[in-house]
Amino acid sequence: MSKMLPLVELQNVDTQLRDINELLGDLPKKVDKLRSEEEELINDVETGKSRLKEIELSLNKAEHKMADLKQKIDKLKDQLSLVTSNKQYDALTQEIEYLKVELDEVETADLEDEEEKESLSKDLEEKEENLESLSKDLSSRRVKLEELMSESAESKSALEKTRQEKLGYIDESILSRYDRVSTARDGLAVVKLEGSACGGCGFVVPPQDVTDIRDKDNYYTCDICSRFIYLFKK
């Protein structure tokens, strides 16, 4: 068996394992982000509904308050025609003005509550629609994640078993170098000779070394990136 073949096969297995781990690693993050957005929207909707109840209660109280004040003002106006002195007239007029000011304040507050109610109702409607859409998306992604995890688990297990088998054909010192380079080079420690250049960094390999890589069954590493370079005869 070629010395380089187990190392090349190990690289292929590690690349597949890396792809699986990256795929599974990305999906949970996206699902977690969607879950956080869903929780935030749920809290916003619940807070909005609670506030809407408070406004409804306030509007109901204001309605009764305004009706009561108007009734009192009307009664006092009726009494104006019955007074027999300027002092009584002035007192009733002053009381009517006081009640009118209070009525104006209640009406102003009532108008503000109505405006807030309208704005909040629209906002709640939009957020509830977004929540429904987000929940569907989240549910779909959860199903997708579970399916991919199930599909990938078997492949990952088989690849890890194959990896252990490949390790038995590689010298420990070579394997140690492979691990160091793999860590330093983003998981890619073994590359093919591309023409006369390193398939990893593009460094032009000296002609004699190119000949050795092609004709000799030995380990060769790039002088620049330290990756193992191979080229099997056809």
N, CA, C and O of each residue as an XYZ file, in Angstrom:
936
protein
N       0.842     -1.197      0.000
C       0.000      0.000      0.000
C       0.875      1.245      0.000
O       1.892      1.289      0.693
N       0.492      2.243     -0.763
C       1.207      3.518     -0.801
C       1.212      4.161      0.582
O       0.236      4.074      1.326
N       2.333      4.811      0.914
C       2.430      5.495      2.209
C       1.418      6.639      2.310
O       0.822      6.879      3.360
N       1.247      7.329      1.192
C       0.394      8.516      1.207
C      -1.099      8.192      1.166
O      -1.930      8.981      1.615
N      -1.426      7.012      0.618
C      -2.843      6.694      0.434
C      -3.664      6.779      1.730
O      -4.721      7.411      1.727
N      -3.212      6.160      2.851
C      -4.006      6.274      4.082
C      -4.154      7.726      4.559
O      -5.180      8.111      5.119
N      -3.087      8.529      4.318
C      -3.146      9.926      4.738
C      -4.145     10.717      3.884
O      -4.881     11.567      4.386
N      -4.149     10.413      2.584
C      -5.118     11.052      1.678
C      -6.536     10.642      2.044
O      -7.444     11.472      2.080
N      -6.715      9.366      2.314
C      -8.043      8.871      2.693
C      -8.485      9.461      4.034
O      -9.663      9.759      4.230
N      -7.526      9.627      4.961
C      -7.852     10.249      6.243
C      -8.325     11.678      6.040
O      -9.283     12.122      6.673
N      -7.648     12.391      5.155
C      -8.053     13.773      4.858
C      -9.463     13.812      4.276
O     -10.262     14.675      4.641
N      -9.772     12.881      3.372
C     -11.115     12.827      2.772
C     -12.186     12.579      3.836
O     -13.249     13.201      3.820
N     -11.888     11.656      4.764
C     -12.827     11.355      5.851
C     -13.000     12.576      6.752
O     -14.121     12.932      7.117
N     -11.889     13.211      7.106
C     -11.958     14.383      7.990
C     -12.711     15.533      7.332
O     -13.424     16.278      8.004
N     -12.552     15.676      6.021
C     -13.273     16.736      5.301
C     -14.780     16.487      5.344
O     -15.566     17.414      5.538
N     -15.174     15.222      5.160
C     -16.601     14.881      5.228
C     -17.157     15.091      6.637
O     -18.269     15.592      6.807
N     -16.379     14.707      7.633
C     -16.809     14.904      9.019
C     -16.939     16.392      9.332
O     -17.865     16.816     10.024
N     -16.008     17.166      8.818
C     -16.041     18.617      9.035
C     -17.293     19.223      8.403
O     -17.952     20.071      9.004
N     -17.616     18.779      7.182
C     -18.816     19.285      6.498
C     -20.079     18.963      7.293
O     -20.966     19.804      7.434
N     -20.150     17.734      7.813
C     -21.315     17.328      8.608
C     -21.420     18.167      9.876
O     -22.501     18.640     10.227
N     -20.291     18.351     10.563
C     -20.289     19.125     11.805
C     -20.653     20.588     11.568
O     -21.343     21.206     12.378
N     -20.174     21.140     10.431
C     -20.504     22.534     10.107
C     -21.982     22.683      9.793
O     -22.619     23.655     10.197
N     -22.524     21.705      9.065
C     -23.957     21.739      8.724
C     -24.807     21.673      9.987
O     -25.727     22.470     10.170
N     -24.493     20.726     10.844
C     -25.266     20.557     12.073
C     -24.993     21.691     13.052
O     -25.842     22.023     13.880
N     -23.812     22.280     12.956
C     -23.469     23.369     13.874
C     -24.175     24.664     13.532
O     -24.456     25.478     14.411
N     -24.463     24.856     12.241
C     -25.095     26.092     11.793
C     -26.592     26.095     12.052
O     -27.157     27.114     12.452
N     -27.228     24.967     11.828
C     -28.685     24.896     11.994
C     -29.152     25.173     13.420
O     -30.091     25.948     13.603
N     -28.532     24.570     14.440
C     -28.982     24.864     15.804
C     -28.885     26.353     16.153
O     -29.741     26.883     16.861
N     -27.840     27.026     15.654
C     -27.687     28.458     15.910
C     -28.843     29.241     15.304
O     -29.384     30.157     15.923
N     -29.213     28.861     14.073
C     -30.324     29.543     13.416
C     -31.638     29.280     14.153
O     -32.463     30.180     14.315
N     -31.817     28.041     14.595
C     -33.032     27.687     15.340
C     -33.071     28.441     16.667
O     -34.122     28.941     17.068
N     -31.927     28.525     17.350
C     -31.859     29.255     18.622
C     -32.188     30.731     18.420
O     -32.881     31.334     19.239
N     -31.691     31.309     17.331
C     -31.966     32.716     17.038
C     -33.455     32.927     16.795
O     -34.046     33.884     17.295
N     -34.057     32.022     16.020
C     -35.497     32.110     15.759
C     -36.295     31.932     17.043
O     -37.312     32.593     17.251
N     -35.819     31.024     17.910
C     -36.513     30.789     19.173
C     -36.473     32.049     20.048
O     -37.460     32.388     20.699
N     -35.344     32.726     20.057
C     -35.210     33.966     20.831
C     -36.140     35.046     20.283
O     -36.782     35.777     21.038
N     -36.199     35.130     18.941
C     -37.097     36.102     18.313
C     -38.556     35.772     18.640
O     -39.369     36.665     18.879
N     -38.870     34.469     18.646
C     -40.234     34.036     18.964
C     -40.594     34.411     20.403
O     -41.680     34.929     20.659
N     -39.675     34.146     21.343
C     -39.916     34.470     22.746
C     -40.090     35.974     22.944
O     -40.934     36.413     23.726
N     -39.282     36.759     22.227
C     -39.379     38.218     22.325
C     -40.724     38.711     21.807
O     -41.353     39.586     22.404
N     -41.157     38.131     20.681
C     -42.461     38.510     20.121
C     -43.605     38.093     21.038
O     -44.570     38.837     21.214
N     -43.492     36.897     21.623
C     -44.524     36.428     22.555
C     -44.647     37.381     23.734
O     -45.752     37.737     24.144
N     -43.498     37.793     24.281
C     -43.496     38.737     25.405
C     -44.096     40.074     25.000
O     -44.859     40.678     25.754
N     -43.739     40.537     23.786
C     -44.273     41.816     23.296
C     -45.789     41.740     23.137
O     -46.505     42.674     23.498
N     -46.270     40.633     22.599
C     -47.713     40.453     22.387
C     -48.446     40.402     23.730
O     -49.487     41.035     23.905
N     -47.889     39.642     24.672
C     -48.515     39.540     25.996
C     -48.538     40.892     26.706
O     -49.534     41.262     27.328
N     -47.422     41.629     26.607
C     -47.355     42.966     27.218
C     -48.356     43.898     26.561
O     -49.030     44.676     27.236
N     -48.453     43.816     25.227
C     -49.389     44.662     24.485
C     -50.834     44.363     24.846
O     -51.641     45.278     25.005
N     -51.160     43.085     24.975
C     -52.535     42.706     25.341
C     -52.867     43.162     26.752
O     -53.989     43.587     27.026
N     -51.897     43.074     27.641
C     -52.103     43.526     29.015
C     -52.363     45.028     29.046
O     -53.247     45.510     29.755
N     -51.572     45.753     28.263
C     -51.751     47.210     28.198
C     -53.095     47.562     27.567
O     -53.748     48.522     27.978
N     -53.500     46.791     26.577
C     -54.779     47.034     25.915
C     -55.941     46.865     26.895
O     -56.920     47.609     26.838
N     -55.831     45.888     27.787
C     -56.851     45.696     28.810
C     -56.908     46.895     29.753
O     -57.982     47.342     30.155
N     -55.729     47.399     30.094
C     -55.667     48.582     30.971
C     -56.330     49.788     30.310
O     -57.048     50.552     30.955
N     -56.074     49.942     29.016
C     -56.673     51.066     28.282
C     -58.182     50.917     28.211
O     -58.919     51.884     28.404
N     -58.643     49.699     27.934
C     -60.096     49.446     27.869
C     -60.753     49.785     29.194
O     -61.830     50.380     29.225
N     -60.113     49.412     30.277
C     -60.637     49.714     31.613
C     -60.659     51.218     31.849
O     -61.622     51.763     32.389
N     -59.573     51.882     31.432
C     -59.480     53.330     31.592
C     -60.553     54.046     30.773
O     -61.153     55.016     31.236
N     -60.793     53.558     29.543
C     -61.821     54.164     28.682
C     -63.206     53.980     29.273
O     -64.045     54.878     29.211
N     -63.438     52.813     29.846
C     -64.727     52.537     30.473
C     -64.978     53.451     31.669
O     -66.075     53.980     31.851
N     -63.925     53.625     32.484
C     -64.039     54.522     33.640
C     -64.252     55.958     33.187
O     -65.048     56.693     33.772
N     -63.525     56.355     32.128
C     -63.642     57.728     31.615
C     -65.048     57.995     31.089
O     -65.599     59.082     31.266
N     -65.621     56.973     30.433
C     -66.977     57.128     29.898
C     -67.978     57.400     31.020
O     -68.831     58.281     30.910
N     -67.856     56.632     32.096
C     -68.762     56.844     33.237
C     -68.476     58.185     33.911
O     -69.392     58.883     34.345
N     -67.181     58.535     33.992
C     -66.799     59.796     34.626
C     -67.344     60.980     33.839
O     -67.874     61.926     34.422
N     -67.214     60.930     32.518
C     -67.705     62.028     31.676
C     -69.222     62.161     31.775
O     -69.754     63.269     31.846
N     -69.900     61.040     31.778
C     -71.366     61.064     31.886
C     -71.793     61.666     33.222
O     -72.748     62.439     33.293
N     -71.068     61.296     34.283
C     -71.374     61.822     35.612
C     -71.142     63.322     35.685
O     -71.959     64.056     36.241
N     -70.005     63.786     35.114
C     -69.680     65.212     35.135
C     -70.692     66.026     34.324
O     -71.112     67.101     34.752
N     -71.079     65.515     33.160
C     -72.060     66.211     32.324
C     -73.410     66.319     33.037
O     -74.101     67.333     32.950
N     -73.761     65.249     33.739
C     -75.020     65.257     34.494
C     -74.981     66.308     35.604
O     -75.957     67.023     35.831
N     -73.844     66.390     36.287
C     -73.698     67.388     37.356
C     -73.743     68.805     36.803
O     -74.360     69.694     37.391
N     -73.081     69.008     35.662
C     -73.070     70.340     35.037
C     -74.480     70.747     34.624
O     -74.887     71.891     34.827
N     -75.223     69.804     34.044
C     -76.597     70.096     33.615
C     -77.487     70.455     34.812
O     -78.319     71.360     34.738
N     -77.292     69.727     35.910
C     -78.085     70.014     37.107
C     -77.781     71.404     37.649
O     -78.681     72.140     38.051
N     -76.493     71.750     37.652
C     -76.096     73.069     38.154
C     -76.607     74.177     37.242
O     -76.978     75.250     37.717
N     -76.628     73.925     35.943
C     -77.172     74.916     35.013
C     -78.661     75.144     35.256
O     -79.164     76.264     35.169
N     -79.353     74.037     35.565
C     -80.791     74.154     35.853
C     -81.030     74.981     37.107
O     -82.023     75.700     37.220
N     -80.090     74.861     38.054
C     -80.230     75.588     39.320
C     -79.973     77.089     39.164
O     -80.416     77.889     39.987
N     -79.254     77.463     38.102
C     -78.926     78.890     37.902
C     -80.187     79.758     37.777
O     -80.217     80.909     38.212
N     -81.209     79.176     37.179
C     -82.452     79.952     36.970
C     -83.270     80.108     38.245
O     -84.234     80.871     38.301
N     -82.857     79.362     39.268
C     -83.622     79.390     40.512
C     -82.970     80.237     41.606
O     -83.589     80.518     42.632
N     -81.716     80.643     41.380
C     -81.005     81.394     42.430
C     -81.606     82.783     42.574
O     -82.149     83.348     41.624
N     -81.495     83.324     43.795
C     -82.107     84.642     44.087
C     -81.084     85.704     44.432
O     -81.431     86.857     44.686
N     -79.754     85.288     44.440
C     -78.732     86.285     44.773
C     -77.510     86.093     43.870
O     -77.247     85.017     43.334
N     -76.785     87.199     43.736
C     -75.568     87.157     42.913
C     -74.527     86.196     43.514
O     -73.780     85.532     42.794
N     -74.503     86.145     44.847
C     -73.524     85.283     45.522
C     -73.774     83.814     45.168
O     -72.844     83.061     44.876
N     -75.045     83.431     45.201
C     -75.384     82.050     44.845
C     -75.081     81.769     43.369
O     -74.595     80.700     42.999
N     -75.389     82.770     42.549
C     -75.161     82.636     41.106
C     -73.668     82.443     40.813
O     -73.262     81.580     40.035
N     -72.867     83.297     41.480
C     -71.404     83.203     41.277
C     -70.850     81.863     41.761
O     -69.949     81.296     41.143
N     -71.386     81.372     42.850
C     -70.914     80.105     43.410
C     -71.232     78.944     42.463
O     -70.403     78.067     42.220
N     -72.462     78.971     41.938
C     -72.847     77.918     40.997
C     -72.033     77.995     39.699
O     -71.610     76.978     39.149
N     -71.829     79.218     39.234
C     -71.040     79.409     38.009
C     -69.616     78.914     38.190
O     -69.050     78.280     37.299
N     -69.038     79.208     39.355
C     -67.674     78.781     39.654
C     -67.593     77.244     39.709
O     -66.638     76.644     39.217
N     -68.604     76.632     40.311
C     -68.647     75.174     40.400
C     -68.783     74.551     39.010
O     -68.160     73.533     38.708
N     -69.616     75.186     38.164
C     -69.787     74.690     36.788
C     -68.463     74.762     36.021
O     -68.101     73.824     35.310
N     -67.753     75.869     36.166
C     -66.473     76.049     35.486
C     -65.446     75.016     35.968
O     -64.660     74.481     35.186
N     -65.478     74.758     37.262
C     -64.552     73.760     37.836
C     -64.834     72.387     37.244
O     -63.915     71.652     36.884
N     -66.141     72.044     37.146
C     -66.524     70.742     36.587
C     -66.189     70.651     35.092
O     -65.834     69.585     34.590
N     -66.308     71.787     34.391
C     -65.969     71.821     32.965
C     -64.474     71.571     32.746
O     -64.077     70.866     31.819
N     -63.665     72.159     33.610
C     -62.214     71.940     33.523
C     -61.893     70.464     33.751
O     -61.096     69.864     33.030
N     -62.536     69.896     34.774
C     -62.323     68.481     35.073
C     -62.787     67.606     33.910
O     -62.128     66.627     33.558
N     -63.940     67.970     33.311
C     -64.469     67.234     32.175
C     -63.512     67.308     30.981
O     -63.298     66.322     30.277
N     -62.952     68.478     30.775
C     -62.005     68.674     29.676
C     -60.763     67.791     29.864
O     -60.254     67.207     28.908
N     -60.291     67.705     31.100
C     -59.121     66.870     31.391
C     -59.428     65.389     31.142
O     -58.608     64.659     30.586
N     -60.616     64.962     31.563
C     -61.007     63.560     31.359
C     -61.164     63.268     29.869
O     -60.754     62.209     29.393
N     -61.764     64.215     29.129
C     -61.950     64.022     27.687
C     -60.604     63.959     26.955
O     -60.430     63.174     26.023
N     -59.651     64.802     27.393
C     -58.316     64.805     26.788
C     -57.619     63.462     27.031
O     -57.039     62.872     26.119
N     -57.689     62.999     28.273
C     -57.080     61.714     28.622
C     -57.753     60.572     27.856
O     -57.109     59.618     27.421
N     -59.078     60.711     27.710
C     -59.838     59.684     26.982
C     -59.415     59.635     25.513
O     -59.288     58.559     24.930
N     -59.199     60.810     24.923
C     -58.760     60.894     23.528
C     -57.373     60.277     23.355
O     -57.116     59.571     22.380
N     -56.492     60.546     24.301
C     -55.140     59.969     24.253
C     -55.191     58.448     24.364
O     -54.452     57.737     23.683
N     -56.080     57.961     25.236
C     -56.234     56.508     25.381
C     -56.767     55.875     24.099
O     -56.341     54.789     23.705
N     -57.708     56.571     23.452
C     -58.270     56.060     22.200
C     -57.188     55.975     21.118
O     -57.120     55.004     20.365
N     -56.344     57.013     21.058
C     -55.264     57.023     20.063
C     -54.258     55.908     20.349
O     -53.793     55.232     19.432
N     -53.925     55.721     21.639
C     -52.989     54.659     22.010
C     -53.604     53.292     21.705
O     -52.914     52.381     21.247
N     -54.899     53.159     21.961
C     -55.596     51.898     21.696
C     -55.527     51.546     20.211
O     -55.237     50.407     19.844
N     -55.797     52.536     19.368
C     -55.772     52.311     17.925
C     -54.372     51.910     17.456
O     -54.212     50.960     16.690
N     -53.357     52.650     17.930
C     -51.971     52.367     17.553
C     -51.521     50.996     18.064
O     -50.882     50.230     17.343
N     -51.865     50.704     19.314
C     -51.471     49.438     19.926
C     -52.167     48.257     19.264
O     -51.571     47.194     19.094
N     -53.426     48.445     18.891
C     -54.181     47.371     18.230
C     -53.545     47.001     16.886
O     -53.421     45.823     16.550
N     -53.142     48.030     16.118
C     -52.479     47.776     14.836
C     -51.140     47.076     15.047
O     -50.794     46.138     14.329
N     -50.391     47.549     16.050
C     -49.086     46.968     16.352
C     -49.244     45.502     16.776
O     -48.469     44.641     16.360
N     -50.245     45.232     17.599
C     -50.488     43.862     18.059
C     -50.880     42.953     16.905
O     -50.439     41.806     16.832
N     -51.704     43.464     16.011
C     -52.138     42.675     14.856
C     -50.929     42.279     14.000
O     -50.821     41.140     13.546
N     -50.025     43.240     13.791
C     -48.824     42.986     12.991
C     -47.905     41.974     13.690
O     -47.375     41.061     13.056
N     -47.728     42.150     15.000
C     -46.841     41.253     15.745
C     -47.409     39.834     15.830
O     -46.662     38.856     15.790
N     -48.722     39.733     15.946
C     -49.339     38.405     15.994
C     -49.186     37.685     14.652
O     -49.001     36.469     14.608
N     -49.267     38.461     13.547
C     -49.051     37.873     12.227
C     -47.598     37.414     12.086
O     -47.322     36.325     11.582
N     -46.671     38.273     12.544
C     -45.254     37.922     12.493
C     -44.960     36.702     13.359
O     -44.163     35.839     12.991
N     -45.613     36.647     14.508
C     -45.418     35.522     15.427
C     -45.901     34.223     14.803
O     -45.252     33.185     14.928
N     -47.034     34.285     14.137
C     -47.578     33.097     13.485
C     -46.630     32.601     12.391
O     -46.367     31.404     12.272
N     -46.121     33.555     11.591
C     -45.191     33.213     10.516
C     -43.887     32.662     11.078
O     -43.347     31.677     10.574
N     -43.385     33.312     12.132
C     -42.128     32.887     12.748
C     -42.261     31.505     13.371
O     -41.357     30.677     13.264
N     -43.384     31.263     14.015
C     -43.607     29.965     14.659
C     -43.642     28.842     13.625
O     -43.129     27.749     13.865
N     -44.255     29.122     12.468
C     -44.291     28.130     11.399
C     -42.888     27.861     10.874
O     -42.500     26.715     10.652
N     -42.127     28.953     10.679
C     -40.756     28.833     10.189
C     -39.906     28.052     11.180
O     -39.118     27.186     10.802
N     -40.084     28.377     12.459
C     -39.314     27.705     13.505
C     -39.650     26.222     13.549
O     -38.763     25.377     13.667
N     -40.933     25.914     13.454
C     -41.364     24.518     13.464
C     -40.779     23.763     12.279
O     -40.332     22.624     12.420
N     -40.782     24.398     11.115
C     -40.228     23.781      9.907
C     -38.739     23.529     10.056
O     -38.239     22.475      9.663
N     -38.026     24.504     10.629
C     -36.574     24.358     10.795
C     -36.242     23.286     11.840
O     -35.249     22.571     11.712
N     -37.070     23.186     12.856
C     -36.853     22.146     13.861
C     -36.975     20.762     13.228
O     -36.167     19.871     13.486
N     -38.001     20.602     12.396
C     -38.208     19.320     11.705
C     -37.014     19.029     10.799
O     -36.509     17.908     10.752
N     -36.570     20.073     10.074
C     -35.433     19.911      9.172
C     -34.175     19.515      9.941
O     -33.418     18.641      9.518
N     -33.969     20.181     11.085
C     -32.801     19.891     11.908
C     -32.826     18.446     12.401
O     -31.816     17.743     12.354
N     -33.987     18.018     12.871
C     -34.114     16.644     13.371
C     -33.868     15.626     12.257
O     -33.235     14.593     12.475
N     -34.381     15.932     11.053
C     -34.189     15.032      9.921
C     -32.713     14.944      9.542
O     -32.175     13.859      9.321
N     -32.062     16.126      9.471
C     -30.650     16.152      9.103
C     -29.778     15.474     10.154
O     -28.820     14.776      9.825
N     -30.119     15.686     11.409
C     -29.352     15.061     12.484
C     -29.496     13.544     12.425
O     -28.536     12.805     12.644
N     -30.708     13.098     12.126
C     -30.952     11.659     12.026
C     -30.206     11.060     10.841
O     -29.583     10.004     10.948
N     -30.283     11.768      9.689
C     -29.614     11.286      8.480
C     -28.105     11.300      8.645
O     -27.412     10.387      8.197
N     -27.600     12.349      9.294
C     -26.155     12.524      9.415
C     -25.536     11.663     10.508
O     -24.352     11.331     10.441
N     -26.321     11.301     11.506
C     -25.783     10.533     12.629
C     -25.183      9.206     12.165
O     -24.105      8.808     12.608
N     -25.900      8.531     11.267
C     -25.416      7.239     10.775
C     -24.153      7.429      9.941
O     -23.186      6.680     10.080
N     -24.177      8.455      9.061
C     -23.008      8.729      8.225
C     -21.808      9.130      9.074
O     -20.680      8.706      8.821
N     -22.067      9.943     10.070
C     -20.990     10.401     10.947
C     -20.379      9.227     11.705
O     -19.160      9.128     11.841
N     -21.224      8.355     12.188
C     -20.749      7.180     12.925
C     -19.880      6.293     12.036
O     -18.839      5.800     12.471
N     -20.312      6.091     10.788
C     -19.560      5.256      9.851
C     -18.220      5.900      9.510
O     -17.199      5.219      9.413
N     -18.236      7.225      9.329
C     -17.005      7.944      9.002
C     -16.012      7.895     10.165
O     -14.810      7.728      9.960
N     -16.523      8.041     11.375
C     -15.643      7.985     12.546
C     -15.021      6.596     12.698
O     -13.873      6.469     13.123
N     -15.785      5.554     12.349
C     -15.258      4.190     12.391
C     -14.168      4.022     11.330
O     -13.113      3.446     11.594
N     -14.442      4.533     10.126
C     -13.453      4.468      9.040
C     -12.194      5.238      9.417
O     -11.080      4.809      9.115
N     -12.379      6.378     10.077
C     -11.226      7.183     10.489
C     -10.310      6.398     11.422
O      -9.087      6.435     11.280
N     -10.897      5.700     12.359
C     -10.101      4.906     13.299
C      -9.313      3.818     12.564
O      -8.178      3.500     12.920
N      -9.944      3.261     11.534
C      -9.264      2.231     10.749
C      -8.067      2.818     10.009
O      -7.009      2.192      9.947
N      -8.226      4.017      9.448
C      -7.147      4.664      8.697
C      -5.975      5.018      9.603
O      -4.821      4.968      9.178
N      -6.263      5.370     10.830
C      -5.198      5.764     11.753
C      -4.199      4.635     11.980
O      -3.020      4.882     12.235
N      -4.677      3.396     11.886
C      -3.810      2.247     12.113
C      -2.742      2.072     11.055
O      -1.762      1.361     11.276
N      -2.919      2.720      9.888
C      -1.954      2.600      8.788
C      -0.973      3.774      8.734
O      -0.121      3.831      7.847
N      -1.091      4.696      9.667
C      -0.259      5.904      9.615
C       0.667      5.954     10.820
O       0.242      5.742     11.955
N       1.922      6.234     10.562
C       2.913      6.342     11.627
C       2.541      7.485     12.573
O       2.047      8.524     12.136
N       2.779      7.289     13.853
C       2.389      8.293     14.856
C       3.041      9.650     14.615
O       2.402     10.685     14.805
N       4.294      9.657     14.205
C       4.984     10.932     13.957
C       4.346     11.682     12.782
O       4.218     12.906     12.810
N       3.951     10.935     11.757
C       3.286     11.553     10.600
C       1.903     12.048     10.999
O       1.475     13.135     10.609
N       1.222     11.230     11.780
C      -0.113     11.609     12.235
C      -0.062     12.862     13.098
O      -0.953     13.708     13.022
N       0.984     12.985     13.925
C       1.146     14.168     14.763
C       1.343     15.413     13.904
O       0.782     16.468     14.196
N       2.145     15.287     12.842
C       2.349     16.420     11.921
C       1.044     16.753     11.204
O       0.702     17.922     11.023
N       0.329     15.720     10.803
C      -0.959     15.913     10.121
C      -1.922     16.715     11.007
O      -2.564     17.658     10.546
N      -2.010     16.328     12.274
C      -2.918     17.002     13.203
C      -2.535     18.467     13.391
O      -3.400     19.342     13.435
N      -1.217     18.729     13.503
C      -0.756     20.111     13.699
C      -1.097     20.979     12.484
O      -1.602     22.093     12.621
N      -0.811     20.449     11.303
C      -1.078     21.203     10.076
C      -2.583     21.384      9.881
O      -3.041     22.456      9.486
N      -3.341     20.331     10.160
C      -4.800     20.408     10.016
C      -5.377     21.512     10.897
O      -6.254     22.265     10.472
N      -4.879     21.598     12.123
C      -5.343     22.629     13.056
C      -4.959     24.022     12.557
O      -5.742     24.968     12.651
N      -3.751     24.129     12.030
C      -3.251     25.435     11.576
C      -3.838     25.866     10.235
O      -3.907     27.060      9.942
N      -4.262     24.897      9.419
C      -4.713     25.200      8.056
C      -6.194     24.937      7.840
O      -6.610     24.493      6.770
N      -6.967     25.210      8.850
C      -8.432     25.150      8.730
C      -8.932     23.782      8.266
O      -9.864     23.681      7.469
N      -8.280     22.716      8.793
C      -8.748     21.365      8.517
C      -8.206     20.730      7.255
O      -8.511     19.571      6.974
N      -7.407     21.460      6.482
C      -6.883     20.903      5.228
C      -5.371     20.704      5.355
O      -4.599     21.659      5.263
N      -4.959     19.442      5.569
C      -3.538     19.128      5.776
C      -2.928     18.361      4.608
O      -1.704     18.282      4.504
N      -3.748     17.795      3.731
C      -3.258     17.006      2.604
C      -3.881     17.546      1.318
O      -5.102     17.640      1.201
N      -3.023     17.901      0.353
C      -3.525     18.474     -0.897
C      -2.857     17.810     -2.087
O      -1.783     17.219     -1.967
N      -3.497     17.914     -3.218
C      -2.967     17.328     -4.453
C      -2.017     18.312     -5.139
O      -2.193     19.526     -5.044
N      -1.028     17.783     -5.818
C      -0.140     18.612     -6.619
C      -0.923     19.098     -7.835
O      -1.419     18.288     -8.618
N      -1.033     20.393     -7.994
C      -1.770     20.989     -9.114
C      -0.769     21.502    -10.137
O      -0.221     22.593     -9.983
N      -0.533     20.727    -11.164
C       0.504     21.094    -12.123
C       1.853     20.930    -11.449
O       2.323     19.813    -11.230
N       2.466     22.050    -11.126
C       3.720     22.009    -10.373
C       3.611     22.870     -9.116
O       4.616     23.342     -8.585
N       2.386     23.065     -8.652
C       2.159     23.931     -7.493
C       1.407     23.206     -6.391
O       0.676     22.247     -6.640
N       1.598     23.680     -5.174
C       0.884     23.147     -4.011
C      -0.595     23.451     -4.157
O      -0.980     24.593     -4.409
N      -1.421     22.432     -4.000
C      -2.861     22.624     -4.124
C      -3.478     23.368     -2.963
O      -4.670     23.675     -2.982
N      -2.670     23.663     -1.940
C      -3.194     24.391     -0.795
C      -2.918     25.874     -0.845
O      -3.825     26.693     -0.697
N      -1.632     26.222     -1.059
C      -1.256     27.648     -1.025
C      -0.816     28.185     -2.371
O      -0.672     29.395     -2.542
N      -0.596     27.273     -3.353
C      -0.211     27.722     -4.687
C       1.290     27.892     -4.883
O       1.734     28.323     -5.948
N       2.068     27.558     -3.866
C       3.525     27.685     -3.971
C       4.048     26.764     -5.074
O       3.668     25.595     -5.157
N       4.930     27.314     -5.922
C       5.493     26.532     -7.013
C       6.571     25.600     -6.457
O       7.565     26.043     -5.881
N       6.351     24.317     -6.642
C       7.269     23.305     -6.129
C       8.450     23.148     -7.087
O       8.247     23.089     -8.300
N       9.681     23.081     -6.568
C      10.865     22.892     -7.424
C      10.719     21.662     -8.310
O      10.138     20.666     -7.878
N      11.232     21.705     -9.539
C      11.087     20.600    -10.501
C      11.500     19.237     -9.964
O      10.797     18.250    -10.185
N      12.645     19.163     -9.252
C      13.100     17.883     -8.735
C      12.119     17.318     -7.715
O      11.868     16.114     -7.673
N      11.565     18.221     -6.886
C      10.575     17.787     -5.898
C       9.300     17.312     -6.580
O       8.668     16.357     -6.129
N       8.926     17.976     -7.661
C       7.740     17.551     -8.421
C       7.944     16.129     -8.928
O       7.036     15.300     -8.863
N       9.142     15.854     -9.433
C       9.468     14.509     -9.922
C       9.385     13.491     -8.794
O       8.849     12.396     -8.965
N       9.932     13.874     -7.621
C       9.900     12.962     -6.478
C       8.462     12.663     -6.048
O       8.116     11.523     -5.736
N       7.638     13.704     -6.038
C       6.233     13.520     -5.617
C       5.526     12.574     -6.574
O       4.717     11.745     -6.159
N       5.837     12.706     -7.858
C       5.186     11.870     -8.863
C       5.690     10.425     -8.856
O       4.919      9.483     -9.034
N       6.996     10.272     -8.646
C       7.618      8.958     -8.862
C       7.971      8.181     -7.596
O       8.140      6.962     -7.645
N       8.083      8.869     -6.473
C       8.525      8.182     -5.261
C       7.400      8.086     -4.235
O       6.651      9.040     -4.020
N       7.299      6.939     -3.619
C       6.276      6.741     -2.589
C       6.833      7.218     -1.244
O       7.348      6.438     -0.443
N       6.706      8.537     -1.031
C       7.264      9.115      0.199
C       6.429     10.329      0.604
O       5.581     10.798     -0.156
N       6.679     10.821      1.794
C       5.957     12.006      2.278
C       6.687     13.263      1.830
O       7.908     13.365      1.946
N       5.926     14.211      1.322
C       6.517     15.486      0.938
C       5.609     16.597      1.469
O       4.388     16.536      1.324
N       6.219     17.609      2.082
C       5.421     18.726      2.612
C       5.834     20.034      1.953
O       6.995     20.230      1.595
N       4.863     20.919      1.801
C       5.098     22.225      1.182
C       5.993     23.080      2.075
O       5.802     23.136      3.290
N       6.972     23.745      1.462
C       7.891     24.593      2.224
C       7.205     25.837      2.782
O       7.707     26.458      3.719
N       6.076     26.195      2.215
C       5.376     27.414      2.649
C       4.269     27.120      3.663
O       4.262     27.700      4.749
N       3.334     26.228      3.323
C       2.169     25.993      4.197
C       2.268     24.711      5.025
O       1.423     24.453      5.883
N       3.308     23.908      4.764
C       3.575     22.664      5.508
C       2.567     21.553      5.237
O       2.599     20.523      5.910
N       1.671     21.738      4.264
C       0.725     20.675      3.948
C       1.433     19.514      3.229
O       2.437     19.703      2.542
N       0.883     18.325      3.410
C       1.379     17.166      2.671
C       0.881     17.270      1.225
O      -0.287     17.577      0.985
N       1.775     17.012      0.266
C       1.417     17.080     -1.154
C       1.552     15.690     -1.771
O       2.528     14.980     -1.529
N       0.553     15.315     -2.573
C       0.594     13.996     -3.208
C       0.162     14.091     -4.666
O      -0.485     15.053     -5.080
N       0.530     13.080     -5.424
C       0.036     12.912     -6.797
C       0.220     11.446     -7.152
O       1.343     10.981     -7.348
N      -0.878     10.728     -7.234
C      -0.809      9.305     -7.550
C      -0.671      9.096     -9.050
O      -1.268      9.821     -9.845
N       0.126      8.092     -9.435
C       0.292      7.768    -10.843
C      -1.014      7.206    -11.393
O      -1.722      6.460    -10.716
N      -1.316      7.578    -12.628
C      -2.526      7.068    -13.283
C      -2.323      5.655    -13.772
O      -3.236      5.064    -14.349
